[in-house]
Amino acid sequence: MQLSNLTDLFTDATLRLTLPFGIGLHHAGLKDADRRIVEELFVNQKIQILIATSTLAWGVNFPAHFVIVKGTEYYDGQTRRYIDYPITDVLQMMGRAGRPQFDDHGKALIMVQDTKKTFYKRFLYEPFPVESCLLQVLPDHLNAEVVSGTITSMQTALDYLTWTFFFRRLLINPRSDFLFLNHIYKPLYWKFSYLENSKAL
């Protein structure tokens, strides 16, 4: 069946225009029926190009031979600025290319601003260090350790922190004693004071 014969099935006007050229669209604004037909056409290789939003990367298993990531930022209406996609999202988008059960190899192209080229080249060819996020949730962890009786004072809290991955990463990337003061002692002091003021201790 010719793709031009399928255009009447779609309610989306843009999709009706692009489909005869073998180009499909996939985004949250599509009606469910339109989206299902586009997905079926792409999986059955009736359309060769699928223009999709980043959410498709986390959705249905869509294998593709070639993936183009056009830009690595999205507009956040709440902060009114462009924000970089998390690396995991970019990897997930690229991972659509060359799925082992569908293709023997795949290709991915990332289109970025010149200022980000070095970062993405490094990202593609070198492993990224794993960093700790403990500092962001430190009060919760301290509270759990206080409740369990592991932490009973400022000193035991410092001892506890020296056994964490966060502390190990700081030792690998030491900049100065100022780093220890700003990233461990001061936050710990304020978080511990917060727990004391909350009558948790």
C-alpha positions in Angstrom: 0.0 0.0 0.0 1.3 3.5 -0.9 2.0 5.9 1.9 0.0 8.6 0.2 -3.1 6.3 0.5 -2.7 6.3 4.3 -2.8 10.0 4.8 -6.6 10.0 5.3 -6.1 7.9 8.4 -4.3 10.7 10.2 -5.9 13.6 12.0 -2.6 15.5 12.3 -2.2 17.9 9.3 1.6 18.0 9.4 1.8 14.2 9.4 -0.5 14.1 6.4 2.0 16.4 4.6 5.2 14.5 5.5 4.0 10.9 5.2 4.0 10.7 1.4 7.7 11.5 1.5 8.4 8.7 3.9 8.8 10.9 6.9 7.0 10.3 10.2 6.5 12.4 13.3 6.4 11.3 16.9 5.6 13.6 19.8 3.4 14.0 22.8 0.9 16.2 20.8 -0.1 13.4 18.5 -3.4 11.6 19.1 -2.9 8.0 20.3 -4.3 6.6 17.0 -1.9 8.7 14.9 1.0 7.7 17.2 0.3 4.0 17.0 0.1 4.1 13.2 3.4 6.0 12.9 5.1 3.5 15.3 3.8 0.5 13.2 4.9 2.1 10.0 8.4 2.8 11.3 8.9 -0.7 12.9 7.7 -2.3 9.6 10.1 0.0 7.7 7.4 1.7 5.6 8.7 5.1 6.6 12.5 5.7 6.5 12.8 8.8 8.6 11.2 9.4 12.0 11.4 12.8 13.6 10.8 12.4 17.3 11.1 14.2 20.6 13.5 13.0 23.2 10.8 11.2 25.1 10.8 8.5 22.4 14.3 7.4 23.6 12.7 6.1 26.9 9.6 4.7 25.3 8.9 1.8 23.0 11.8 -0.2 21.6 12.4 1.5 18.3 15.4 0.2 16.5 17.1 2.6 14.0 20.2 2.3 11.8 21.1 6.0 12.1 20.2 8.4 14.9 20.7 12.2 14.7 20.5 14.0 18.0 19.7 17.6 16.9 20.8 19.6 19.9 21.5 18.5 23.5 19.4 21.1 25.3 15.8 21.6 26.1 13.9 24.7 27.1 12.7 24.7 30.7 9.7 27.0 31.1 10.0 27.1 34.9 13.5 28.5 34.9 13.1 30.2 31.5 16.3 28.9 30.1 17.9 26.1 28.1 19.1 23.2 30.1 21.4 20.4 28.9 19.9 16.9 28.6 21.4 14.5 31.2 24.1 12.4 29.7 22.0 9.3 30.3 19.3 10.8 28.0 21.8 11.5 25.2 23.2 7.9 25.6 19.7 6.5 25.5 18.9 8.5 22.3 22.1 7.3 20.7 21.4 3.7 21.9 18.5 3.5 19.4 21.0 3.1 16.6 22.2 -0.4 15.8 20.3 -2.6 18.3 21.9 -6.0 18.3 18.8 -8.0 17.6 17.9 -5.7 14.6 21.2 -4.5 13.1 24.8 -5.5 13.0 25.9 -1.9 13.6 24.5 1.6 14.0 25.5 5.2 13.6 24.8 8.2 15.7 25.4 11.9 15.0 25.2 14.5 17.8 24.7 18.1 16.7 26.0 20.5 19.3 27.2 24.1 19.7 31.0 24.6 19.1 31.4 25.3 22.8 30.2 21.8 23.7 32.1 19.8 21.1 35.1 19.1 23.3 32.9 17.9 26.1 30.9 15.5 23.9 34.1 14.2 22.2 35.5 13.4 25.6 32.2 11.9 26.6 32.2 9.6 23.6 35.8 8.4 23.8 36.7 8.5 27.5 34.9 7.1 30.5 33.3 9.7 32.8 34.2 9.5 36.5 31.3 8.6 38.8 30.6 11.4 41.2 28.8 11.3 44.5 25.5 13.1 45.2 25.6 12.6 48.9 25.9 16.3 49.7 22.5 17.0 48.2 20.7 14.5 50.5 23.1 14.7 53.5 20.4 15.7 56.1 18.4 12.6 55.3 21.4 10.3 55.6 22.6 11.9 58.8 19.1 11.6 60.2 19.0 7.9 59.4 22.3 7.3 61.1 21.3 9.4 64.1 18.2 7.3 64.5 20.1 4.1 64.2 22.6 5.3 66.8 25.6 5.4 64.4 26.0 9.1 64.8 25.9 10.7 68.2 28.1 13.7 67.9 29.9 16.0 65.4 33.0 13.8 65.6 31.1 10.5 64.8 29.4 12.4 61.9 32.8 13.3 60.5 34.0 9.7 61.0 30.9 8.5 59.2 31.6 10.8 56.3 35.2 9.6 55.9 33.9 6.1 54.9 31.6 7.4 52.1 32.2 7.5 48.4 31.8 11.3 48.5 34.9 11.6 50.7 36.9 9.2 48.4 36.1 11.4 45.4 37.2 14.5 47.3 40.5 12.8 48.1 41.0 11.9 44.4 40.3 15.5 43.4 41.8 17.6 46.1 42.1 21.3 45.4 43.0 22.6 48.8 42.1 22.5 52.5 39.5 25.1 51.5 37.7 22.4 49.6 37.4 20.2 52.8 36.2 23.2 54.8 33.6 24.2 52.2 32.4 20.8 51.1 32.6 18.8 54.3 33.0 20.6 57.5 30.7 23.7 56.8 27.9 21.7 55.2 28.1 19.1 58.0 28.1 21.7 60.7 25.0 23.4 59.1 23.2 20.0 58.6 24.1 18.9 62.1 22.8 22.2 63.5 19.6 21.7 61.5 19.2 18.3 63.0 19.8 19.7 66.5 17.4 22.6 66.0 14.8 20.1 64.8 15.2 18.1 68.0 16.5 15.1 66.1 19.5 14.9 68.5 
